[in-house]
Amino acid sequence: MRAAGLLVGLCLAATAWGADPTGADSSGVLHIRAGRAALAASNPALARAEFQAAVAGSLADEDRFAAWLGLGRAEVWLGHYRAALRALDEARRFAATTEDRHVAETASARALNALEYHQQAYALVAPFAAGDPAATLELARAATALGRSDEALHFTSALPAPDTATRTGMDLERVESQIDYELAPRAEAGYSLMHDSDHLTVSTYGLRALLPRAPGGATFGTWRVGAALSDISAPGQSDHLTEANLGDRVRIGARQHLDLQAGVGHVAGWDFFEGSFQWDDRLDDTASVFASAERLPIVTPTALASSLLYSTYSLGATLRPADHGMVVPVYFHQTFSDGNERDGGRLKLILTPFEIPASSALGADIELRAYRSTQPSAGTYFNPAHYHQEQLGLIGVHAFNPDWRMRVTAGIGSETVDGSSGRTWSALVTLTGRLAGNGRLELRLGHDSFASLAGGGSGYWSNGGSLTVGWPLDAGYSRAPRE
């Protein structure tokens, strides 16, 4: 009897000694280990299930941090960025050290960049990104998207050369190549061709040099010097248009950009001034405002023969009420050298692309445009008294690999010209990629049956395409000495 009592007592003591004094469930730790193994095996769906099981149990704070962090990383991998941010917020709550908190904040920045909340991502990692490859990667991604590549140079130069044997190293090498391209003196050459149903053909060859100034500081700018030669032909008519321009694009602080361009043109004994002004202020990740003004010739033989110029003044905003929803209202006023004036507006509702399998994304948009002219006319350029159009479109994006991407937009709609309506459709394919020697290429091919200044109305259409390539001018350009 005494032996039996002793045996029971030893069993109870052993149970008490083996119990976790924090009340944590050892199965939760096993789920964490299984989740990490699933991530290492590139199985984020299984990892998410394991980490979800872990956070549902009883865990010590340090294990709860690991479980929430793993869940956040799995959700990012699966493209569930809002769920990832919620999990990573919990991870930050249980972070025991500053280093743990920075790890969670870097993962949050990755999700924010994927959702295109670039200002929030930049602000989140900027305080600690120096010397941290993963945090620097997210800061550099945000900076290039925001037009602040020069600010990222300080952070990327503080790192050793990226180790391209790792995923972070490969991604850093790519974003650094983009920063190098934008900060290097470079040349860009382009060719464009347009042909429409009125047998108007415009082919243009262009060349420009871009000369960035010293990076960093409160402002940063890039000088641009360019020239273009256009051949313009229509039945029984032809012209040669020569243009030259000088411009500057300036980052002002963290939010604003200013783009100025002034130039001259010459055609058939007529010399004229042209130019443009563009300004934008990205108030935050959900709202921005912009304004622009430009003065250009109308590029048709009859309009050039009449020395016709037009100016366009625009004021607009971009509003983002939801992660994948954008509203872009624009008001514009146009004046023509023949005395005509137009008032109009555009409204674009955009469902930004959602990620789908096979490195692709799919979205949609609705676009409305309308204007009225004070002096409607015919013959010189398309100029009805009243015009409005509506279009419903699809947006498709596909990444062939990290360096080459294709974007396709296609839409159908209608337009009404002075009370007469007709069906229209449009399509545009854009291919962008990285060339050898850190060059860049953009190819665009499109069809549009909506009206333009060149022409419009029932049965009108235009086809067009362009090719632009660019390379750094100095093959030995170095981004900055590594620290």
C-alpha positions in Angstrom: 0.0 0.0 0.0 2.8 2.3 0.9 4.6 1.4 -2.3 1.6 2.2 -4.4 1.2 5.6 -2.7 4.9 6.3 -3.4 4.5 5.4 -7.1 1.5 7.7 -7.5 3.4 10.5 -5.8 6.4 10.1 -8.1 4.1 10.2 -11.2 2.4 13.4 -10.0 5.8 15.0 -9.3 7.1 14.0 -12.7 4.1 15.5 -14.4 4.4 18.7 -12.5 8.2 19.0 -13.2 7.6 18.4 -17.0 4.8 21.0 -17.3 5.7 24.4 -18.9 5.4 27.0 -16.1 4.0 29.5 -18.6 1.1 27.3 -19.6 2.4 27.1 -23.2 1.2 24.2 -25.3 4.2 22.1 -26.7 2.1 21.3 -29.8 2.2 25.0 -30.7 6.0 24.9 -30.9 5.7 21.8 -33.1 3.4 23.7 -35.4 5.9 26.6 -35.6 8.6 24.2 -36.6 6.4 22.6 -39.2 5.4 26.0 -40.6 9.1 27.0 -40.9 9.8 23.8 -42.7 6.9 24.4 -45.1 8.2 27.8 -45.9 11.7 26.5 -46.5 10.1 23.9 -48.9 8.2 26.7 -50.8 4.8 25.5 -49.5 3.2 28.7 -48.1 -0.3 27.2 -48.0 0.8 24.4 -45.6 2.9 26.9 -43.7 -0.1 29.2 -43.1 -2.1 26.2 -41.8 0.7 25.3 -39.4 1.1 28.8 -38.1 -2.6 29.3 -37.7 -2.7 26.2 -35.6 0.2 27.6 -33.5 -1.4 31.0 -32.8 -4.7 29.3 -31.9 -2.9 27.5 -29.0 -1.3 28.6 -25.8 2.3 29.8 -26.4 5.0 31.8 -24.6 5.4 35.3 -25.9 8.6 34.6 -27.8 6.9 31.6 -29.5 3.8 33.7 -30.2 6.0 36.2 -31.9 7.5 33.5 -34.1 4.1 32.1 -34.9 2.6 35.5 -35.9 5.7 36.4 -37.9 5.6 33.1 -39.8 1.9 33.5 -40.5 2.5 37.0 -41.8 5.3 35.8 -44.1 3.1 32.9 -45.4 0.3 35.3 -46.2 2.6 37.7 -48.1 3.8 34.7 -50.1 0.2 33.8 -50.9 -0.6 37.4 -51.9 -3.0 37.9 -49.0 -1.4 41.2 -48.0 -4.1 42.6 -45.7 -4.1 39.3 -43.7 -0.3 39.5 -43.6 -0.4 43.0 -42.2 -2.8 41.9 -39.4 -0.6 39.0 -38.5 2.5 41.1 -38.5 0.9 43.7 -36.3 0.4 40.9 -33.8 4.0 39.9 -34.2 5.2 43.4 -33.4 3.1 43.3 -30.3 4.9 40.3 -29.0 8.4 41.3 -30.1 10.7 41.0 -27.2 13.7 42.9 -28.7 14.2 45.8 -31.1 15.7 43.4 -33.6 12.5 41.3 -33.5 10.4 44.4 -34.0 12.5 45.4 -37.0 12.1 42.0 -38.6 8.3 42.2 -38.3 8.3 45.8 -39.6 10.4 44.8 -42.6 7.9 42.1 -43.5 5.1 44.6 -43.1 6.9 47.0 -45.4 7.0 44.2 -48.0 3.2 43.8 -47.8 2.7 47.5 -48.0 4.9 47.8 -51.1 2.9 45.0 -52.7 -0.3 46.9 -52.0 1.4 50.1 -53.4 1.3 52.0 -50.1 4.9 53.0 -50.8 5.0 56.1 -48.5 4.0 54.0 -45.5 6.5 51.3 -46.4 9.3 53.9 -46.7 8.5 55.5 -43.4 8.3 52.2 -41.6 11.8 51.0 -42.4 13.8 54.2 -43.0 14.7 54.6 -39.3 16.7 51.3 -39.2 17.3 50.3 -42.9 20.9 51.4 -43.0 23.0 48.2 -43.0 20.1 45.9 -43.1 19.7 44.2 -46.5 16.1 43.2 -46.1 14.9 46.6 -44.8 17.0 48.4 -47.5 15.4 46.3 -50.2 11.9 47.4 -49.1 13.0 51.0 -48.7 14.6 51.0 -52.2 11.4 49.5 -53.7 9.3 52.2 -52.2 11.8 54.9 -53.2 11.9 54.0 -56.9 8.1 53.8 -57.0 7.8 57.3 -55.4 10.4 58.9 -57.7 12.9 59.1 -54.8 15.6 56.8 -56.1 18.3 59.3 -55.3 17.4 59.0 -51.6 17.8 55.2 -51.7 21.4 55.5 -52.8 22.6 56.3 -49.3 21.1 53.1 -48.0 22.1 50.7 -50.8 25.6 52.0 -50.8 25.9 51.2 -47.1 25.6 47.4 -48.0 28.2 45.1 -49.4 27.6 43.9 -53.0 24.4 41.8 -53.0 24.7 38.0 -52.7 22.7 36.9 -55.7 22.7 33.3 -54.3 19.9 34.5 -52.0 16.4 35.7 -52.8 17.0 39.0 -51.0 20.3 39.4 -52.8 18.8 38.8 -56.2 16.0 41.3 -55.5 18.5 43.9 -54.2 20.6 43.5 -57.4 17.5 44.3 -59.5 16.4 47.3 -57.6 19.9 48.6 -57.4 20.2 48.3 -61.2 17.1 50.5 -61.6 18.5 53.1 -59.2 21.8 53.0 -61.2 19.9 53.5 -64.4 17.9 56.5 -63.1 20.9 58.2 -61.5 23.4 57.7 -64.5 23.8 60.0 -67.4 22.0 58.1 -70.2 20.7 58.3 -73.8 17.3 57.3 -75.0 16.3 56.8 -78.6 12.8 56.2 -79.9 10.6 55.6 -83.0 6.9 55.9 -83.2 4.4 55.4 -86.0 0.7 56.3 -86.3 -1.7 55.6 -89.2 -5.4 56.3 -89.2 -8.5 55.7 -91.2 -8.2 59.1 -92.9 -4.8 57.9 -94.3 -2.8 60.2 -92.1 0.6 58.8 -91.3 3.0 60.2 -88.7 6.4 58.7 -88.2 8.8 60.2 -85.6 12.4 59.6 -84.7 13.6 61.0 -81.4 16.8 61.1 -79.4 17.4 62.6 -76.0 20.1 62.8 -73.3 19.2 62.7 -69.6 21.7 64.2 -67.2 21.0 63.7 -63.4 22.5 66.1 -61.0 24.1 65.2 -57.7 21.8 62.8 -55.7 20.4 63.4 -52.2 19.3 66.7 -50.6 16.0 68.4 -50.4 15.7 68.5 -54.2 17.0 66.3 -57.0 16.7 67.0 -60.7 17.5 65.5 -64.1 18.2 67.7 -67.1 16.9 66.5 -70.5 18.0 67.6 -73.9 16.1 66.2 -76.9 15.3 66.4 -80.6 12.7 64.8 -82.8 12.1 64.6 -86.6 8.6 63.7 -87.8 7.4 62.9 -91.3 3.7 63.7 -91.7 1.7 62.6 -94.8 -1.9 62.5 -95.9 -3.4 62.1 -99.4 -1.7 64.8 -101.6 0.1 66.4 -98.6 3.3 65.9 -96.7 5.4 67.8 -94.1 8.6 67.4 -92.1 8.4 68.7 -88.5 11.6 69.3 -86.6 11.6 69.8 -82.8 14.2 70.5 -80.1 13.6 70.9 -76.4 15.3 71.3 -73.0 13.7 70.1 -69.8 14.1 69.4 -66.1 12.4 67.0 -63.8 12.8 67.9 -60.1 11.9 66.0 -56.9 10.9 68.6 -54.3 11.1 67.1 -50.8 9.5 63.7 -50.2 6.1 64.4 -51.9 6.3 66.7 -54.9 7.6 66.5 -58.4 7.9 69.3 -61.0 8.5 68.7 -64.7 9.3 71.6 -67.0 10.0 71.5 -70.7 10.5 74.2 -73.3 11.3 73.8 -77.0 11.0 75.1 -80.5 9.6 73.6 -83.7 10.0 74.2 -87.4 7.8 73.1 -90.3 7.5 74.6 -93.8 8.8 78.0 -92.9 6.9 78.2 -89.7 8.8 78.5 -86.4 6.9 78.1 -83.1 7.4 77.7 -79.3 6.2 74.7 -77.5 6.5 73.6 -73.9 4.9 71.8 -70.9 4.6 72.1 -67.2 3.6 69.3 -64.8 3.4 69.3 -61.0 2.1 66.7 -58.6 1.9 66.4 -54.8 1.5 62.9 -53.3 -0.3 63.9 -50.2 -0.2 60.3 -48.9 -0.8 56.8 -50.2 -4.5 57.5 -50.6 -4.6 60.9 -52.2 -2.6 63.1 -54.6 -3.2 66.2 -56.7 -1.7 67.3 -60.0 -1.8 70.2 -62.4 -0.3 70.6 -65.9 -0.1 72.9 -68.9 1.2 72.3 -72.4 1.4 74.1 -75.7 1.8 72.0 -78.9 1.0 72.0 -82.6 -1.8 70.0 -84.1 0.1 67.4 -86.1 -1.9 67.1 -89.4 -0.9 68.7 -92.7 -3.9 71.0 -92.9 -3.4 72.2 -89.3 0.3 72.7 -89.8 -0.4 74.7 -93.0 -2.7 76.9 -90.9 -0.1 77.3 -88.1 -2.4 75.9 -85.5 -1.3 75.5 -81.9 -3.3 74.5 -78.9 -2.8 74.8 -75.1 -4.2 72.5 -72.5 -4.6 73.3 -68.8 -5.5 70.4 -66.5 -6.2 70.0 -62.8 -6.9 66.7 -61.2 -6.6 64.3 -58.3 -6.1 60.7 -57.5 -8.1 59.2 -54.7 -7.8 55.7 -53.3 -10.7 54.7 -51.1 -9.7 51.0 -51.1 -6.7 48.8 -51.6 -7.7 48.0 -55.2 -9.9 51.0 -55.9 -8.9 54.4 -57.4 -10.8 57.4 -58.6 -9.2 59.9 -60.9 -11.2 63.1 -61.8 -9.7 65.6 -64.1 -10.9 69.0 -65.4 -9.3 70.5 -68.5 -9.5 73.7 -70.5 -8.1 74.1 -74.0 -7.4 77.2 -76.1 -6.7 77.1 -79.9 -4.8 79.7 -81.9 -7.9 79.9 -84.2 -9.9 81.3 -81.3 -11.7 78.1 -80.3 -11.9 77.1 -76.7 -12.9 73.8 -75.0 -14.0 72.9 -71.5 -14.1 69.3 -70.5 -13.4 66.6 -68.0 -12.4 63.0 -67.5 -13.3 60.5 -64.8 -11.6 57.2 -64.4 -12.6 54.5 -62.0 -9.9 51.8 -61.6 -10.0 48.4 -60.1 -6.2 47.9 -59.8 -5.0 44.5 -60.8 -5.4 41.5 -58.4 -2.7 38.9 -58.4 -3.7 35.6 -60.1 -1.6 32.4 -60.7 1.2 32.2 -63.2 2.9 35.6 -62.3 -0.1 37.6 -63.6 -2.6 40.1 -62.4 -6.0 41.2 -63.6 -8.0 44.4 -63.1 -10.5 46.7 -64.8 -11.5 50.3 -65.3 -14.3 52.6 -66.4 -13.4 55.9 -68.2 -15.7 58.8 -69.1 -14.7 61.9 -71.1 -16.6 64.8 -72.3 -16.0 68.3 -73.7 -17.7 71.2 -75.6 -16.2 73.6 -78.0 -17.1 77.3 -78.3 -16.3 77.4 -82.1 -17.1 74.0 -83.7 -15.6 73.5 -87.1 -14.7 70.9 -89.7 -11.8 70.3 -92.0 -8.7 71.5 -90.1 -9.0 69.3 -87.0 -11.6 67.2 -85.3 -13.8 69.9 -83.6 -17.4 69.0 -82.8 -19.6 71.2 -80.6 -20.2 68.4 -78.1 -18.4 65.2 -77.5 -18.5 62.4 -74.9 -17.2 58.9 -74.6 -17.6 56.0 -72.2 -15.4 52.9 -72.0 -15.2 49.7 -70.0 -11.8 48.1 -70.0 -9.8 45.2 -68.7 -6.2 45.4 -67.4 -3.9 42.4 -67.6 -0.3 42.2 -66.4 2.1 39.3 -66.8 5.7 39.0 -65.6 7.7 36.7 -67.9 10.6 36.9 -65.4 11.7 39.6 -62.9 13.2 41.7 -65.8 10.5 41.5 -68.4 6.8 42.4 -68.1 3.8 42.8 -70.4 0.7 44.9 -69.7 -2.4 44.6 -71.8 -5.4 46.9 -71.7 -8.5 46.3 -73.9 -11.9 48.1 -73.8 -15.2 48.6 -75.5 -17.5 51.6 -75.3 -19.3 54.3 -77.2 -18.8 57.9 -78.2 -21.3 60.6 -79.1 -20.4 63.3 -81.5 -23.0 66.1 -81.7 -25.8 63.7 -80.9 -24.6 60.9 -83.1 -23.5 57.8 -81.3 -21.3 54.8 -82.3 -19.5 51.8 -80.9 -15.8 51.9 -80.2 -13.0 49.7 -78.9 -9.4 50.0 -78.0 -6.4 47.8 -77.1 -2.8 48.5 -76.0 0.0 46.1 -75.4 3.1 47.4 -73.6 6.3 45.3 -73.1 9.0 46.6 -70.8 12.3 45.0 -70.0 16.0 45.2 -69.0 18.7 44.9 -71.6 22.3 44.0 -71.4 24.5 46.7 -70.1 21.7 47.8 -67.8 19.7 49.2 -70.7 15.9 49.5 -70.9 13.3 48.8 -73.6 9.7 49.7 -74.0 7.6 48.6 -76.9 4.0 49.7 -77.3 1.4 48.6 -79.9 -2.2 49.8 -79.9 -5.5 50.4 -81.7 -8.0 53.1 -80.8 -11.3 54.1 -82.5 -12.0 57.0 -80.2 -11.7 60.5 -81.6 -8.5 62.6 -81.3 -7.5 66.0 -82.6 -6.4 64.3 -85.8 -9.7 62.8 -86.5 -12.9 61.2 -85.3 -16.5 60.3 -85.9 -18.2 57.3 -87.4 -15.8 54.7 -88.7 -12.7 56.5 -87.5 -9.8 54.4 -86.1 -6.0 54.7 -85.6 -3.2 52.2 -85.2 0.1 53.1 -83.6 3.2 51.8 -82.0 6.5 53.0 -80.5 9.8 51.6 -79.5 12.1 53.3 -76.9 15.5 52.0 -75.8 17.9 53.6 -73.4 21.4 52.9 -72.0 23.7 54.6 -69.5 26.1 56.9 -71.4 29.1 56.0 -69.2 29.6 52.2 -69.3 31.9 52.6 -66.3 29.4 54.5 -64.2 29.6 53.5 -60.5 26.6 54.1 -58.3 28.7 55.1 -55.3 31.6 53.6 -53.3 30.5 50.8 -51.1 30.9 51.7 -47.4 
